[in-house]
Amino acid sequence: MADLKAPLVRPKRKRTWVDYFVKFRWIIVIFVVLPISATLYFLIYLGDMYSESKSYEQRRKEHDENVLKVIKRLKQRNAAKDGLVCTARKPWIAVGMRNVDYKRARHFEVDLGEFRNILEINKEKMIARVEPLVNMGQISRATVPMNLSLAVVAELDDLTVGGLINGYGIEGSSHLYGLFADTVEAYEIVLAGGELVRATRDNEYSDLYYAIPWSQGTLGLLVAAEIRLIPVKEYMRLTYIPVKGDLQTLAQGYMDSFAPRDGDESKIPDFVEGMVYNPTEGVMMVGTYASKQEAKKKGNKINNVGWWFKPWFYQHAQTALTKGQFVEYIPTREYYHRHTRCLYWEGKLILPFGDQFWFRFLFGWLMPPKVSLLKATQGEAIRNYYHDMHVIQDMLVPLYKVGDALEWVHQEMEVYPIWLCPHKLYKTPIKQQIYPEPGFEYEKRQGDTDDAQMYTDVGVYYAPGPVLRGEEFDGAEAVRKLEKWLIENHGFQPQYAVSELDEKSFWRMFDADLYEHCRKKYRAVGTFMSVYYKSKKGRKTEKEVKEAEQAHLETAYAEAD
């Protein structure tokens, strides 16, 4: 992108009452959201402890009973009278900006609220069998003391196994293991007719196995998953590497931090992420697991980033820009959840003074506010404001195009900081909804391997520069441009985000063949809504529900351009 242009200059925007409500929303957050959040976190913790007090045998027995309830409930549905099947989870509970508007129309609820137990941790097979509502905080609390971990642990505590499988999950280890769903060895799914099946890479349901990721629960109801475990050590040895220059230079520094140009695999770290703070400065972080003995050697610095009074992680990392490269040791579990307390950097918008020492020391233990409560207390006007004046998007792009993506975001949105996290995009035996560029293996670029193309997540989360300056900004148009850029550059947009795609464009971004094959083969058509319909922005009318129940015979992407 050699023709980099300056950010667009926009006219000033006239303020409305919503602007002032958003500006002072911290009052509601401090006096309502934070106390309730802390209470809920404590109650959830007690529930997790109660679950852990049960034997694995008892948990599995309860699981089997709950699965039978789900099967019975599905068989009670009258396809001629009842709406499409969806879970009974309240719309505002979902983590993500996309509003679960499909539940506002007629639907048939199936309650999966009891599926929140770890069913087994098998040290010999290195597999954790868990239910879909087990979250990342719960699983890391159980496994890390055993010196074990999921291969990919998404950063935020509240993210659930089911959401990360059916949707999108990534972490700093994804350059080794791929996305969260790539680490799943088996899915246990209740199909539309009430049949319980176990899908793996090589059994009779292998097509379903490859179709489940990114399907948003529209092929069946996930009731358990078997996920790969890896051995870990007590600490993460983290190196902070400052990089300065233009955006292409920052992108190259990011690539060099984890993908050695000479192909020496011994130089590849266990963890990697980058943060771009402005158009000329970024900090790349690479981590390797370290033992307690190594971390506590004389002269080594241990940083317990999980303590409530500690500086927010992204601000702590930013100090490398002034003091230069440095190394420290962080307890492994605290490192996994380093972005939880401040919700990456969204906490700065929610609580403008939340990063101050006095607030962290006195009230930091109340952080973070639950995203679900923030959504539940915002109302329709505030929700629409955030859609128009805020960006929470992830751009999944080929690694070699990360510099172009940074330049595009700078010109169109001016959002900083920007999060960078690489991941393998595997070439699978059956083509999935997201897939590498054709022929990547014959023209390997930096980071590519024989079985996977290296992609990167460009995380764009914050208020755009024009909004911060009080200028006009069309959020919907910006998202449309982002989605167009992604389609043109073989990129992908996670479906948790607000999308402006029409159905035809949706299936240009994603591959529909396997998904539609499984929709028909496993009789999801007419029982579960299609993934596009479920992801579509806006309220769903009764007419749309009926049309979705009829289910198209040909996919939208097949229409001639």
N, C-alpha and C positions, 0 to 999 in steps of 0.2 A: 504494500500500500504506500508507494512512494509519494503519491499526491496527497499527503496528509493535509487536511484543512483545519483551520482554527474552529473552535466550537461556535455554533450558530449564535448570533446576537438576536435576542428576542425582546419585544416590547415589555414594559412593566405590566404586571397583572394587578387588577383591582382586588383588594382583599374583601373577604366576606366573613360572616360570623363563624363559619366553620374553621377558618384560619386561626381565629383567636381561641376557639375551643381546643383545637389541636395543640396550639402553643402552650396552653395551660392544662393540658390533659394530665400532666404529671401529678396534679392534685388528686385526681381520681385514682391514679396508679398507686400513689403512696398510701392513701388512706383507705382504699377499697381493694385494689387488685393485689398489692403485695401481701397484706395480712391474710387474705383468703388463699393466695398462692402458697404461702408458707404453711398454712394449715393443711391444704390439700397434699403438698409434698410430704408432710409429716404423716398424714393418714395413709398415703400410698406406701411410704416406707414401712409403716406398721403392717400393712397388708402383705408387702413383700417378705417381711420377717415371719409373718404367720405362714405364708406359703413355704418358706424355707424350713420351717419347723416340721413340716410334713415329710414323710418318707417319699422317695421316688415312686414306690409302689402305690401309695395312697394317691399321689398326684395323677398317676397314669389311670387309676381306677376312676377318679373324678373326671378326667379327660374323656375317657370312653363313654361315661354317662352323658356328658355334655354334648358329645358328638351325636349320640342317639337322639338327643333333644333337637338338635339342628336338623337331622334327617326327618324326624317326625314333623317338625314345623314346615319344612319344604314340601312334604307330601300333603300337607293340609291346604296348600295353595290351589285355588281354582283359577286356572289360566284364563278363563273366559271373563271372570269378574274382578280378580285382584290385579293390582299393578305389578310393575317389575320388581324383582327381588333386590333388596339392599339391606345393609346391616342397620341395626337399631341405634347405632352410635349417633349422638346429636351432631348436627352440622357444624356447630361452632367449635367442637372439640378437635377437629382435624388441625394438624400443624401445617401451616402454609397459607399463602395469600389467596389461593383460589377458593372461592366460596362454594360450598357444597349445595348448589342451588337445585340439583336434581331431586333432592329430598323434599323440596317444597311442593312438588306435584304428587299425584297419587302413587303410592308404592306399598310393597309388601315387606314388612320388616322381619328380619331374622336376628335374634339377639346372640351376639358373640361375646358379651361382656364378661363371661366367666373364663375366657381363654387367656389367662395371664400368668400361667405357671411355667417354670422350667421343668421339663419332664425327665430329663436325664442329661448328665455330663459324663460321657464315656471317654475316659483317658486313654484306653487302649486303641479305640478306633478314631480318636481325636474328633469326636462329633458331639455337638450339643443339640438335643432335641427339645424344641421350645414351642410354646403356643404363640399365636400371632400378636397378642397384646403385651407380650414381654417387651420392655423397653431397654434402651442401651444402658441406662444407669443400673438397672436391675441385673442385666447379664454380666456387666463388667464387675459389679460388686461380688458376684458369685464366682467368677472365673479367675480374676487377676490374683487373688490370694493363693490360688493353686498354681501360679505361674503359667496360666493358660489364658487365651483370649480368642474371641472371634477373629478371623483373619481380617475383617473390615469392621471397625467399630465407628459408626457415625457419631459426630461430636456431641450433639445435643442430647441430654439425658432422656427427654420425652419421646424421642423418635422410636417407633415400635417396629418389631420384626415384620409384621404384616404390611405396614406402610412402606418400609424399605424394599420389600420384595415386590409387591404389586406396583410400586411406584419407582422411587429412585433413591439410592443410597451410595455415598462415597466417603472415603476418608484418606488420610495421608499415606495409607498403605496400599491404595488402589493401583499404584503404578506397578505393584507386584502381583496383586490378586484380582484386579478388576473391580467392578461394581459389587455392591452387597449381594445382589442376586447371583453373581457368578460364584460365590462361595457356598451356595446352598447345594447340598448333595441330594436332597429328596423333599418333595412337597406332598403333604397329605391334604387332599382336596375333596370336598363334598360337591358333586356335580348337580346339575339342574334337576335330574330325576331322583336325587337322594342317594346316589351310589357314592361310597367312600373309596377313593383310589389313592395309590401312592405312585407318584411320578418321579422317575429318575432319568439320567442321561441315556440309559441303555435298556430300559424295560419297555413293555408294550405301550406305555404312556409317555414315551420320550418326546413326542410332538407336543404334548401338553406341558411337559417340563420346560421346553424351550419357549413356549408361548406365554407362560405365566408372567415373567418380568414385563413391566410396563403395561400390564393389562388392566390395572386398577380394579381388580376383583370382578371382572366382567366375564370370566370363564367358569367360575365356580367359587366356592367359599373355602378359603384357606383355614385349616384348623390346626395344623402343626407343620414344622419344618425342621429338617436335619441340616445343621450348619457346621461348616468346617472350623475346627479349632487349630491354633498354632501355639507352640511354646513361646513364652515371653520371659523377660527378666524383670526385676523389681523397679528399675529406673530406665528413663530415656535420656541418653546423652544427646543433647540438642545443641547444634551449632547454628548461630545466627549470622547470616552472610549479607552485608549491605551491598546493594547494587545501585549505581547512579548512571544516568545517561538518558537518552530518549526512550520511547516505549519499546522500540525494536531491540534496543540494548538490554532493557530490563527483561524482555521476553527471552533473549538469548542467555542471560545470566540465570534465569529460572530453569531453562532446559539443561544448561551445563551443570546445575546443582545436583541433578539426579540421573541424567542420561549421558554418561561419559562418551565423548566423541570417538574414543579409541575402542569402544565396545567392551571395556574391562568390567565384567560383572561384579568384581570384588569392590568396585567403587560405588556400587548402587546402594543407597541407604535403606533402612527399614521404613522410614517415614519421611515425607517431604510435603511442604506447602510453601506458597509464596504470598506475600501481601504487597500490593502496589499502593503506596500512600498518596502519590501525586504523579503528574506526567513525567517526572524525572527521578523519582526515588522509590525504591522497593527493598524489602528484606526477604531473603529466601532462607528457609529453615530446613535443615536435614537432621534426622535423628537416627540413632542406632540403639538397640537395647543394651543395657549395662547392668551388671550385677550390683548388689548392695555393697559388696566389698570394694568394687571399683569406684562407685559413687562416693564412698566415705573415705577415700584416700586423702591424705593431707594435701591441701591446696585446691581440691575440687570444690566447686560451689554447688550446693543443693538449693533448689528453689521450689518451695511448696506452693505452686500457683493456685492450688485449690482453696487456700484459706480465704475467708470472706473479705478480709481487709487488704488483700494483695491488689496491686494495680491490675487493671483489666489486661488480658493477655496481649491483645493487638497493640496496646499502648506500650506495654513492656517490650515487645519485639521491636517497636519503632525506635527505641533508644540505640539500637545498633547503628542507626544512621549518624549518630553523633559520636559514639564511643568506639565505633569500629567492630569488627568481627569478634565474637566471644562465644564461650562454651559454658553450659551449665547442665546440671542433672535434675530431672523432674520425675517424681514418683509416677510410675507408668499410668495408673488409673487417673491421676490428676491431669496428666498430659492428654489422655484420651478425651477428656471433657473440658479442655482448656477454654473453649468458646461458650460454654453453657451459661456462665454467670452473667456475661454481658451480651449474650445472643449475638456473637460476633462483634459488631459495633452498633447494632440497632439500639442497644441500651442507651447510647448517647442521645438518640432522638427521643426516646421514651422518657428518660430522666436526664435532662441536660447537665445536671450537677452530680449525677450518679457516680461519676468517676473521681470525684473529689475525695481526698483522704478522710475528711470528717464524716462524709456520708458512708463511705465504705466501712469505716471502723464502727459507726453506730448502727447502721442499717444494712450493711452489705450481706449479712446473714439471711436477709429476707429475699435476696435476689436468687434467681431471676423471676420476673413475673411470668406466669404461665401464659403461653401464647393463646391458648384457648380462652382464657379469661379476658385477655386484651381484645380478642375478637368479639366476645360476648358482650362487652361493655362499650363497644364503639358505635353501634347504631348504624342505620342505613346511610345517613349523610356522611358520617365519618368514614364508613367503608368505601363509599364512592370517592371520597377525597383521596384516600390512600391509593386507590386504583389509578387515579389521575396524576397524583403528585408524588408518588413514591415508586421505587423500583425494587422488586425482589424477584430476580431472574437468575437462572444458571444457564450459561451458554456452553454446551459440550462441543468442542471443536477439535479437529486434528491438531496435534501438538505443534506442527510446523506453522500453523496459522494463528498461534496465540498472539503474536505481535500485531497482526492485522486486526484481531478481535479487540485488543486493547485500544488501538487507534480508533476503531469504530465507536466503541463505548465513549471514549473521550470526546469525540466530535459530536455525537448525537445525544449523550446523556450527562457527561461530566460527573460520574459517580465515583467517589473515592471514600475509603479504601476499596480495592478490588481483591477478591480472594482467588488464588490459583491453586488447583489441586489436580495432579495428573492421574489418569487411569487407563488401564488396558481395555481396549475394545476388541474382544476375541472374534476370530473367524470361526463360527460354530458349524457343526455338520448340517444343521437346519437353520436357515436364515431367519434371524429374529427381527423384531420391530426396529431395533437399532443395529447397525452393522458397519464394518469398516469400509473405507473407500475401495472400490473394485481394483484389484491388481496391486494393492499396497505392498504385498510380499515380494513383488518383483522390482520395486523401486523403494527400498527401505530408506526411511529418513531417520533422523536422530530419535532414538527411543523405541523404534519399531522392532518387533521380534518376528520369528517365523509364524507364530500362531496368533499374533495380535498387533493391531496398530495402536500407537500411543496417542491418546486423546488427552484433553485437559478440560477441567471445569473452570470457566471464567465466571466467578460468583459476583453478581452485581446487586448489592443490597444497600440501599440508602436513599436519601432524598437527592434528586439530581441537582447539579449546580444551578440551573436556571431557577428552580424552586427556592433554593437557599438564598438566591439574590433577589427574589420577589418578581421574577419574570414569568411570562406566560410559558406553559409547558403542556403539551398534549400527550398525556401518558399513553392513551390508546394508540395514537399514531406512532409513538416511539416503539411500542411493542410490536406493531405491525411491521415496522422497518427492521426490527431485530429478527423477527421470525423469517422475513424475506431474506435477510443476510444469511441466516443459518441454513435455509434451504439451498441457497446458491453455493454455500461452502461446505456442503455435506455435514452440517452440524445438527444438533438435536436440542430440544427444549424440554426439560422435565415437566411432567404434566401436573405437578402440584402448583405451578405458577399460573398467574392470570394469562390467558391466551386470547388472541384475536383471530386465530385461524378459522377459515371456513373448512367444511369437511373435505373438499377437494385438496386444499393446501395441506391439511393435516396429514393426508395419506401421501402427499409428496414428501413430507418430512420423514414419516415412518413407513415401514414396509408392512403391507396388510396381508400378504399371502398366507403365512402360517396362522396368524391371528384369526382370519376369517375361516380358514380351514377348520380350526379347532372350535370356533363358534358354532359351526354347523355340525361337526362330528359329535361334539359332546352336548348338543342340544341347548346351548346357552342362548340361542336366538329365541326371542319371545319370553325368556325367563330373566336374563340379565341384560341391562341396557348396554349398548356398544360403548367402547372406550371413548370415542369422539363425543358421543352424546353426554357421557358422564363428565368429560372435561370441559365441555362447552360453557362459555361465559354466559351469565344471565339466567333469569328464571325460566323454568320449564313449564309449558302449558299442558293441559290435559290432552290437547290435540297432538302435541309433540310426543307425549308418552305413548299414545295409541299408534302413531306412525312408527315409533321405535319398536313397539311390540311386533309390528308386521315384519320388521327386519328386511333390509334390502338383500337381494340375491347377488348383486354385483357391487363390488366395493367402489367407493367414490374415486379412488386414485386411478381407476381404469378408464375414466372418462377422457376422451381426447382433449388435448390442450387447445 
